[in-house]
């Protein structure tokens, strides 16, 4: 069984070479698959909802988009308390519990998908709980930042985040495949029949084929159960003053984590109530998204700070990051990179299905978008490509930034993201007005993949900058906090795309994203590339 560490200092060359590197790498290589599963369970709604549409589940397109958005909002909100788990509960304790908790939404989702008459609120419930996987990123990145010296922070954080991000790609490849056969035999439940064509990585699947959509949830048990044992037996708590000095017993640590997750769930539910239409169990107020997200973030932060006892006292020290202007600047810039990656990952498959899977034709003088397009691409054949490219390039982005500087790399990819977003907007507009939208699919796909590529490199470059700008105590919390805010992209992008598609103006969403990227270009230049910057090209 792994032991708690004291006197841990990866900047000490002798300690690092004698035994530190081995311990750090062991924690990293257990952390990566745990984070991978977190991403998979968090974002599998992007694939599940496409198959629900193919199977005739009785929900509107906007309701299906809302499931990915609910998971997105929950996961982003839970990253806020997760940012501070390492200080309060220790790395080993945190990774063990949060990985084990993923079993709950995986099992619940599997049972809900066995029946097309399952109510919307049940799917919303499991989408909410799958946000636990999204929250895990903040604690995982914060934890790994303490194990490695600054000279390889870009590599270590890039590997953890980049290969962890492969959870999206792994899910988008694995889930369509396991839905094609009875993976668990009679224990997995009966099959359902496809009403529309589906697909996997290797080709289309015709209507009338039997499918096992419930395997989209159940399959993760095969990975999560052994992973829970690995996190407990192979990882470490660092019990030094700047990391986790007063974590108490494991059971006390678990209780603190569950309490803080519960607070995040409450504020996420409140935000969803303000945002969703009344028929989706919302208030019907449908307030401005940016305003509601701000309310949710502030409420979560304040609720945690007001918690009595050791949690509140520990957070007082961690909350010092909010007095540093660079926390806010890097949060905005990281939202451009990771927020785009995670938001587009959540919305990519359903966007392909809705824009290219239907013909857009005039009927009695009215443009309609509900006639199936027999020549349309299968969303499940292509959706994995973007997250795959973005995750694959992320560690490389970190290593390039270790050599060239994070801000310089960020500036280059920001320009590429502006141009790619405008290109995607153009082809979306053309396709959504065409009876043969498939003719615009190739340029749409190439430009969207370029967006994923640039955002993946930017994920690595921004983490490199954070590791250089902040001291060793603040780096972990800033990594967690910035990733928490950026993760709202998993809510915001599917919602905005879904609403603009419904309004027949999908291009407007991409115009808005391009405008935000321009703002980030200016911020990055002003704070980190000007000749008299406080941190020059960190």
C-alpha positions, 0 to 999 in steps of 0.5 A, a space after each residue: 500500500 502506498 504511503 503518505 509522503 513528507 518532505 516532498 520537493 521535486 526541485 531537489 535534484 538529488 531527491 528527484 533522481 534518487 526516488 522522486 521521479 519514480 514516485 511522480 511517474 507512478 502517480 501520473 500513470 495511475 492518474 491518466 486512466 482515472 481522468 480518462 474515465 472521468 472525461 468519458 462518463 462526463 461527455 458520453 451524452 454527446 454520443 448517447 443522444 445521437 443514438 437516442 435519436 436513431 432509436 426514436 426516443 420521444 424527445 425533441 432535438 433541443 431536449 437532447 442537446 439539453 442533456 449534454 448541457 446539463 452534464 456540462 454545467 454540472 461537471 464545470 460547477 463541480 470543478 470549483 470544489 474539486 479545485 480544493 480537494 487536494 488541500 483538504 483531502 489529499 491526492 490519493 484519497 481524492 482520486 480513489 473516491 472520485 473515480 469510484 463515484 463514477 460507477 453510480 452514473 455509469 450504472 444509472 445511465 445503463 439502466 435508463 437506456 434500456 427502455 425508450 419510455 424512460 422519462 426525460 427527468 431520469 436522463 437529466 438526473 444521470 446527466 447531472 451525476 455524470 458531471 462528477 467525471 468533469 469535476 475530476 479534472 481540477 483535482 487531478 491536475 492540481 494533484 499532479 502539479 505537486 509531483 513534478 519540478 517546474 522544468 517538466 511541468 509542461 510535459 507532466 500536465 500535458 500528459 495528464 490532461 492530454 491523455 486524460 482528454 483521450 477519454 472523449 475519443 476513447 468513449 466516442 470510438 468504444 461506445 458505438 462499438 459496444 452498442 452493436 452486440 450483447 456485451 453482458 449477455 442476458 445480464 445487460 438487458 434486451 436490444 432495441 431496434 434502430 429506426 434510423 441509420 447509425 454507425 461506428 468507426 468502421 462504417 454505417 449501420 442500417 435502420 432495422 439493426 438491433 442495438 444495445 444502447 445501454 452498454 454505453 453506460 455499463 461498459 465503463 464498469 469494466 475499467 472503473 472497478 480495477 482503477 479504483 483499486 489502483 488509485 488506492 494501492 498505488 497513489 500517494 498523499 503529499 502531507 507537506 504544508 504547501 499541499 495537504 498538511 491536515 487531511 485526517 483519516 481517509 473517512 474524514 477526507 471522504 466525508 469532506 469531499 462528498 459534502 463539497 460535491 453536494 454543495 456544487 450539485 445544489 448550485 448547479 441545480 439552481 443554475 439549471 432551474 434558472 436556465 431551462 424552459 419550464 417543460 424541461 423542469 426549469 423555472 421557465 425564466 430562461 435567464 441570460 446564460 452568462 448571467 446565470 453562469 456567473 451566479 452559479 460560480 459566485 454562489 459555489 465559491 461563497 458557499 464553500 467559503 462559508 462552510 464551518 470547520 476545517 474546510 472553510 479555514 483551509 479554503 481561506 489560504 487557497 482563496 488567495 489566488 483570487 487576489 492575483 490578477 493573473 488568475 483572472 487573465 489566465 482563466 479567460 485565456 484557458 477558457 478559449 482553449 479548453 472551453 472550446 475543446 470540451 464544448 465542441 467535443 460535447 456538441 460535435 456529434 449531434 451538430 453533424 447529425 442535425 445539420 448534415 443528417 437532414 435535408 433542408 428544403 422549402 415546403 409551401 414557402 417555409 424552410 424545413 429541417 426534418 426530412 432525413 438525408 439518405 446521403 448524410 454522413 454518420 455522426 458516429 463515424 466522424 465525431 471521434 476525430 476532433 477530440 482525438 486530434 485535440 487530445 493527441 496534440 496537447 502534450 506536444 503543445 506543452 513540450 513546444 511551449 517548454 521550449 518556445 514559451 507558452 504565451 507565444 504559442 498561445 498567440 499563434 493558435 488563437 489566430 488560427 482559431 479565429 480563422 477556423 471558426 469563421 470558416 466553420 460558420 460559413 459552411 454551417 450556413 451553407 449546409 443548413 440552407 441546402 437540400 444536399 448539405 453533404 456537399 459542404 461536409 468535407 470543408 466543414 470537417 477539415 476546419 472543425 478539426 483545425 479548431 480542435 488541433 489549435 485548441 489542443 495545442 493551446 491547452 498545453 501552452 496555457 498550462 505551461 504559462 500557469 506553471 511559470 507565472 504562479 508559485 508552487 502553492 498557487 499553481 495547483 489551485 489556479 490550474 483547478 480554478 481556470 479549468 473549472 471556469 473553462 469547463 463551462 464550455 461543455 454547457 455553453 457551446 452545446 446550448 448556444 449551438 442547439 438554440 442557433 440551430 433551432 433558430 436556423 442560424 447555426 453560424 451565429 454561434 461560431 461568429 460569437 466564438 470567433 469574437 471571444 477568441 479575438 479578445 483573448 488575443 488582445 489579453 495574451 499580448 497585453 499581459 504576456 507578450 509586450 516588451 514590458 510585461 511582468 511575465 514575458 512569454 511565460 
